[in-house]
Amino acid sequence: MLLVRVMVGKVEKIDRLVNTLRSIPLRQSEQGWNCVTWVREALGALQADRKTLGTARMEWNKVRDAAMTYCQKKRDEHRFDGKGNYDMGKAATYDLTEQKEGIQ
C-alpha cells in the first residue's frame, strides 16, 4: 500500500534512473530485508551515479526521518483510516528538496 511519496531529487536522465532502480534486487527471502532496505540501497546507487539526478537530498538519515515524520503526520491527520476527507486516488506528497508539502 502506498502511504506517502517523498520527493528526494529532480531527475536529469530518466533512462539512467530506470536502469539503476531496476538493478536493485528484491531480496524477499533474506532475513531482515524489507522495502526500507531496498530504498536505502537504491538511494545509495543513485548517489554514487551522480549523473541521474540534479538537485537532490540523498542523505539516508534525512530521507528516512523525513519520510517517517511525514507518514506519521498523515496518520495523525487520519489520512489513511477513512476518517479524513482526502482523495485516496492521490498520494500525499512531501518535497524534501524544498521542504514543503505538495498533495495533502
Backbone as a ProteinNet text record, in pm:
[ID]
protein_1_A
[PRIMARY]
MLLVRVMVGKVEKIDRLVNTLRSIPLRQSEQGWNCVTWVREALGALQADRKTLGTARMEWNKVRDAAMTYCQKKRDEHRFDGKGNYDMGKAATYDLTEQKEGIQ
[TERTIARY]
84.4	0	88.6	63.4	135.9	75.2	154.9	106.4	138.6	263.9	307.1	418	442.8	557.5	645.5	776.3	871.4	964.5	961.4	1047.9	1185.2	1287.4	1422.7	1512.5	1469.2	1553.1	1480.7	1543.9	1490.4	1566.8	1492.3	1551.9	1609.9	1736.7	1804.4	1802.3	1821.6	1828.9	1741.4	1620.3	1521.2	1569	1637.7	1683.8	1783.9	1870.8	1966.6	1893.6	1791.3	1712.2	1646.4	1579.9	1511.6	1610.4	1722.3	1822.3	1878.8	1906.3	1960.6	1859.6	1735.8	1634.5	1605.9	1606.3	1584.5	1700.6	1817.3	1933.9	1936.4	1851.1	1847.2	1757.9	1814.9	1736.5	1637.4	1533.1	1439.6	1493.5	1509.2	1568.2	1469.1	1349	1242	1271.2	1357.6	1387.8	1496	1559	1663.7	1603.4	1653.6	1609.4	1636.5	1538	1554.2	1539.7	1525.9	1511.8	1368.9	1352.2	1218.8	1228.3	1117.8	1116.2	1204.2	1219.1	1305.5	1451.1	1489.5	1624.2	1646.6	1546.3	1556.6	1573.4	1494.8	1503.6	1641.6	1693.3	1826.9	1932.4	1924.7	2019.5	2002.3	1879.3	1852.4	1906.1	1883.9	1936.4	2088.6	2150.3	2296.5	2347.8	2279.5	2319.7	2301.6	2193.4	2170.1	2270.8	2303.9	2401.8	2539.9	2576	2705.6	2714.1	2602	2599.1	2631.6	2572.2	2594.9	2557.4	2494.5	2452.9	2302.6	2235.7	2092.9	2008.6	2046.3	1967.8	2039	1957.3	2010.9	2007	1930.7	1913.6	1855.4	1920.1	1873.4	1916.1	1836.2	1868.8	1878.4	1997.9	2017	2068.6	2093.3	2146.2	2042.2	2078.1	1983.2	1908.3	1976.5	1908.6	1806.4	1837.5	1743.6	1623.2	1648.9	1539.3	1448.8	1508.6	1430.7	1350.1	1414.6	1345.9	1232.5	1255.7	1150.6	1032.5	1060.6	953.2	872.3	940	870.4	789.7	847.1	777.1	654.6	669.3	557.8	447.5	485.1	387	310.7	380.1	314.2	220.1	262.3	176	45.8	57.1	-61.7	-148.4	-85.1	-160.4	-237.8	-170.9	-235.4	-351.9	-342.9	-449.4	-558.9	-550.5	-648.4	-653.7	-539.3	-529.6	-556.2	-524.7	-529.1	-644.6	-713.8	-814.7	-957.9	-974.1	-1107.2	-1184.6	-1128.1	-1196.6	-1174.2	-1072.7	-1043.9	-1110.8	-1111.7	-1172.9	-1061.4	-1007.2	-895.5	-928.9	-869.7	-880.7	-778.8	-823.4	-732.1	-672.9	-717.1	-658.4	-528.2	-495.8	-373.2	-290.7	-163.6	-75.5	-30.9	-31.4	21.5	168.9	212.9	347.6	420.8	546.7	633.8	758.8	794.3	913	1027.1	1117.8	1229	1329	1339.5	1435.1	1395	1265.6	1216.1	1153.5	1145.7	1089.8	949.2	862.9	723.8	634.1	510.2	412.5	350.5	326.3	257.5	113.8	77.7	-56.1	-73.6	-180.9	-205.5	-287.2
-118.4	0	124.2	214	340.4	434.8	476.5	568.9	712.5	740.4	875.5	866.9	979.9	993.5	1103.6	1082.8	1185.1	1207.7	1328.4	1361.5	1397.9	1326.1	1349.4	1415.6	1421.8	1483.2	1502.5	1581.8	1607.5	1520.5	1448.1	1355	1432	1405.4	1463.2	1365.4	1235.8	1134.5	1015.6	1014	913.4	772.4	754.4	620.8	566.8	650	607.7	575.1	653.8	628.4	491.5	465.6	337.4	221.7	233.3	126.4	103.8	211.6	198.8	131.8	177.2	120	-26.2	-59.2	-198.8	-289	-230.3	-310.6	-344.8	-280.8	-307.2	-429.9	-539.9	-663.1	-662.7	-739.1	-768.3	-890.1	-878.4	-988	-1037.7	-1065.1	-1101.1	-1226.1	-1311.4	-1434.2	-1412.9	-1296	-1268.2	-1219.3	-1273.1	-1232.4	-1083.2	-1009.3	-868.1	-772.5	-827.1	-740.4	-688.8	-562.3	-505.8	-390.3	-325.2	-217.4	-100.5	-77.6	30.4	0	-124.9	-167.3	-142.2	-173.8	-152.2	-3.9	81.1	225.4	277.3	233.6	277.8	238.8	116.7	71.1	148.7	174.3	249.1	391.4	456.4	592.2	593.3	493.7	483.6	469.4	388.1	368.6	497	567.5	694.5	800.5	802.3	898.9	870.2	744.7	706.8	739.6	733.3	757.5	902.9	996.6	1141.6	1198.7	1119.6	1171	1162.3	1088.6	1065.3	1180.7	1231.4	1335.1	1469.6	1574.4	1709.4	1746	1847.4	1886.6	1769.4	1732.7	1615.7	1622.7	1558.1	1536.6	1386.5	1333.4	1189.2	1130.7	1212.9	1162.2	1069.4	942.8	841.9	881.6	926.4	960.3	1071.4	1170.7	1280.1	1231.3	1147.8	1094.5	1006.7	913.3	822.1	900.1	992.9	1068.7	1154	1216.3	1297.5	1210.4	1093.6	1003.4	953.8	913.5	862	972.2	1090.9	1204.2	1241.8	1248	1284.7	1179.7	1054.5	946.7	954	978.6	991.4	1111.5	1221.9	1341.1	1307	1236	1198.3	1099.7	1011.2	917.4	995	1091.3	1172.9	1254.6	1289.9	1366	1274.4	1145.4	1044.7	1030.2	1044.2	1030.9	888.1	789.8	650.5	568.8	620.9	538.8	566.5	652.3	679.6	784.5	836.6	938.4	1079.2	1096	1226.9	1241.8	1363	1391.6	1410.6	1299.6	1303.1	1225.6	1267.7	1194	1081.4	960.4	847.2	804.1	864.7	837.9	913.9	1004	1083.1	1059.2	1030	1004.9	1136.1	1139.6	1254.5	1267.8	1391	1410.9	1521.3	1490.7	1587.8	1604.3	1728.6	1760.1	1791.3	1697.3	1714.6	1817.1	1834.2	1930.4	2073.5	2098.3	2231.8	2235.7	2122.5	2107.1	2166.1	2117.8	2160.9	2049.8	2055.9	1956.7	1994.4	1891.8	1911.1	1868.1	1750.3	1695.9	1655.5	1702.5	1670	1545.5
0	0	0	-90.2	-95.6	6.5	103.3	205.1	168.1	143.5	107.1	3	-62.1	-151.5	-94.3	-102.7	-62.1	-180.1	-233.9	-346.1	-292.1	-338	-287.9	-391.5	-516.7	-618.2	-749.7	-834.8	-967.6	-1067.4	-1148.5	-1243.6	-1362.1	-1391.2	-1506.9	-1624.5	-1594.1	-1700.2	-1661.7	-1715.9	-1679.7	-1712.9	-1825.4	-1862.7	-1760.3	-1710.2	-1606.5	-1477.3	-1445.6	-1324.6	-1332.8	-1443.6	-1462.1	-1453.2	-1521.6	-1519.4	-1379.7	-1309.8	-1173.9	-1082	-1084.3	-995.3	-1029.9	-1156.5	-1196.7	-1155.4	-1134.9	-1097	-947.8	-868.9	-725	-703.5	-657.5	-646.6	-530.2	-548.3	-439.9	-367.7	-238.7	-160.7	-55.3	-99	-6.6	75.5	27.3	101.4	208	208.3	307	438.2	546.4	680.7	701.5	746.8	778.8	661.4	539.6	422.9	415.9	376.1	354.9	255.1	230.3	131.4	173.7	302.3	350.6	314.7	329.1	290.8	141.7	60.9	-83.5	-114.7	-51.5	-76.9	-39	73.9	116.2	12.3	-37	-138	-268.6	-307.9	-430.5	-420.2	-307	-289.3	-293.8	-234.4	-239.2	-381.6	-461.3	-600.6	-680.8	-658	-728.8	-686.9	-560.3	-510.3	-569.3	-581.6	-637.5	-786.5	-856.8	-1001.1	-1034.4	-966.3	-981.5	-1118	-1204.4	-1335.6	-1355.6	-1268.7	-1285	-1232.3	-1116.2	-1050.5	-1053.8	-1055	-1042	-894.3	-861	-721.7	-644.6	-534.4	-460.2	-313.8	-229.3	-87.9	-70	-61.1	-63.8	67.7	167.8	293.7	356.3	377.4	421	547.1	649.5	775.3	755.3	674	647.8	568.6	468.3	386.2	472	545.2	630.1	734.3	802.7	906.5	849.2	734.3	671	630.8	573.4	530.6	650.2	755.3	873.3	942.4	953.2	1015.2	933.8	801.5	715	720.1	719.7	727.8	860.6	968.6	1098.9	1100.7	1039.8	1031.3	959.4	847.6	771	849.4	924.3	1009.3	1115.7	1179.2	1282.9	1226.2	1099.2	1031.9	976.5	1006.6	962.2	810.6	746.5	601.2	556.2	638.3	595.5	652.6	751.7	819.8	775.9	675.5	624.3	702.6	810.2	890.6	837.5	751.9	694	559.3	508.3	379.3	276.4	225.5	132.9	6.7	-103.8	-229.5	-223.6	-199	-184.6	-318.1	-426.7	-556.9	-578.4	-485.5	-494	-368.6	-386.6	-272.8	-210	-77.3	-5	-41.8	-72.3	-125.5	-50.5	-14.7	50.5	-34.2	-63.6	-142.4	-46.1	-29.6	63.1	13.5	-118.9	-172.2	-138.7	-131.2	-96.7	42.5	108.1	241.5	251.6	158.9	162.5	109.5	151.8	111.3	-21	-102.8	-230.7	-211.5	-261.8	-243.5	-99.2	-36.8	103.4	113.5
[MASK]
++++++++++++++++++++++++++++++++++++++++++++++++++++++++++++++++++++++++++++++++++++++++++++++++++++++++

